[in-house]
Amino acid sequence: MICHLSLLVVVNLFVSQCHGGCAEVDSLTEAVAGEGFLLGCISCKKREEVSARATVDWHFKPLGEEEFRHIFHYDHPSASILDEDFSERLAWHGSNNSDIQIGAIYINNVTFNDTGTYRCTISRTLFLPKYDEHVTVEKEFELNVVAVANQELTAVISEIVMYVLIVVLQLWLIGVLVYCYKKISEEHEGREGRKALKAQAQLLESKDNCDGVQLE
């Protein structure tokens, strides 16, 4: 009974997330001074079966300025920090292959000077059978740096933790499902073995009866 219930829960969870291989979630927009912050950038490929290669560029326009600065470039597997203000503070946290769909970078030791507009550009080449298709996706957002995290940011972090717990629960349910499958398989093999022994016993009994008839 437990195995059947676990199977239903697993199916429901996966059906609800059957298209969740890539989800374009917007980046958070508030960072805390002195802490780290993830600049999120996701561009899902529309056709997963098509191979592709992409590069990622990040630009930053400080508060009160007119022009964007080119601060970061990633072309797998090499990453380049292009602005002195971000020297040794940026790290690649995106896809670990050339077919990039997650172009996130991480800022260490955020300062109030990091307040401003960030632009993420993913330049993707799709390798189609007859030709190559070039696609460029740009995403912009305003980042505000505060001294102390507000309640809204805390709520978002709590939501992220909730999703992590859901993933852990899914993995646990998969483990239960595998255990139940093995147990059912072993029970089935046991029944088949008992049937074979019973059939063999009946065959021997029938043979003994036949021998008794011949002796008489």
N, C-alpha and C positions, 0 to 999 in steps of 0.2 A: 504493500500500500504506500509506504514512504517513497519507494522508487518511482511509482506512478505519479505521485504528487510533485516530486522533484522534477520529473520530466516535463510536466505541464508548466511549472514555473520557468524552467529554462527556455522552453519554446516561446512563452509569452514575452520574456525579456528580449530574446533575439529577434522575434518578429517586430517588436516595437522599435528595434534599432537596426533593422536589416539594411538600411541605407546609411548607416552611421560610420562607414569607413573613412569618410572625410567630411567634416562639417566646417563651414566658413563662419567661425566665431569671431566677433569683433574684439579688438584689443581692449584691455582695461585702460582707463584714462587718468588715473590718479596714482601717483607714486609718493613714497615717504622719503624725505631727505635722510641720507646716511645709510639707506638700505638698498637692496637690489630690486630691479624691476624688469619684467619680461615685456618687450615690445612685440606684440602679437601680429602676425601677418599670415593668413592662410588663403590660398587660391587653389580650389579643387579642380583637378583635371576632369573634363566632362566625359571622356571616353577612357576608362581604365585600361582597356586592352591595347591602346596605342602607346608605343614607347615614346619618350620625350626627354629633352634636356632643357634645363632652365638655369638662369642666373638671377641673383637677387641684389638689388641696390637699395640702400637706405639713405634718405636725405633728411636734413633737419633745418628748420627755420626758427631761430630763437625768437622769443617774445619781443615785439617792437622792431624787428628787422624785416626787410622786404624780400631778400633772396634766400634760397635754400642752399645749404652746404651739403656736399657729398661726403657722408661720414663712414660708409661701410659698403663693401662689395664682396659677394660670395660667388665663387665659381668652383663647384666641387672638384677637389677637396680643399681648395685654398680659400682662406678668408683674409681680407685686408681692411685695416682700420685706416681711414683716409683723413681724419681730422684730429689735430693735436689735442683738442679739448676732450676727446674721447679715448685718448691713447691709453692702452692697457685696461680700459674699462668696458670694452665691448667683447662679447663672446657669442659665437654661433650656437643657437639652440633650435635649429630647424631640421629639415630632412637630411639624413646622412647618406644621400645618394644623389646622382645627377638629375634624377627625375623629381625635382623639388616641388612639393605642394605646401609645405610649412616653411615659411621664411622668417621665423622669429629670431630675434637677437636679445641678449640679456645685458642690461647696464648694471655694472657694479658701482656701489657708492654713489648713489644719485645725489645731485646737488640742485639747488634752486635755479641755477643757470641752465639746467636741462629742460626747464619749462618751455613749451613752444609747440610747433607743428611738426609732426613726423610723417614722412611719405615713404611707403614701401613699394618698390616696383619689381614685379616678377616678369622676366622676359623668357617666354617658353617657346621652344621649337618642337612641334609635333612631327614625328617621322611617319608620314602616311605612305601607302604603297606607291602612289604615282608622283607625289610631290611632298615637300616639307611645308608645313604651315606655321607661321610665326604669330604668336599671341602675346600681347603685353597687358598686364593687369596692374593698376595703381590703386593703392589704398592710403588714405590720409586720416589722421586723428590728432586732436589736441591733447597734450599731456600737461597736467597740472601737478606740480610738486608741492606737498604740504609738509608741515613739521610733524604732525601726528595723524595716524590713520583715522578716518572718520568711520562712523557706524556702517555706512553703505558699503565701504570697501571690505570691512569685516564680514558683512553679510555675503558678499560675493565669494570671499575666501571660504566661508562655511559651505556655500553651495558647491564649490569645487571639491571640498572634502567629501561632500555627500556623493558626488559622482564617482569619486575614487572608491568609496565604500561599496557603491553599486557594482563597480567592476570587480572588486574583491569578492562580492557575493556571487557574481556570475561564475567566477573561477571556482569557488567552493561548490556551487551547484553542478558544474561540469565534472568535478571530482566525484561528487555523489552519484552522478549519472553513470560514470565509468565503473564505479564500484558496483552499482546495481546491475549493470550489464554483465559484469564478470560473475556476479553471484547468480543471476538468472541462467547464464550459460552453464555454470557448474551444476546447478540443479537439473538443467535439461540433460546434461551428460550423465548425471547420476541416475535419472529416470530411465534413460536409454540403456545404461549399463544394467540396471535391475531387470528391465524387460528382456535383455539378452540372456541374463542368468536364468530368468524364469523360463524362457523358451528352451534353453539348453537343458534345464531340469526336466521339463515336460518331455523333451525328446529322449532323454535317458530313461525316464519312466516308461515311455511308450516302447522303447527298445527292450526293457526288462520284461514287460508284459508279453511282447512277441517271443522272447526267449522261453518264457514259462509255457507258452502254448506249444512251442515246438518240443519241449521236454516231455510234456504229457502225451 
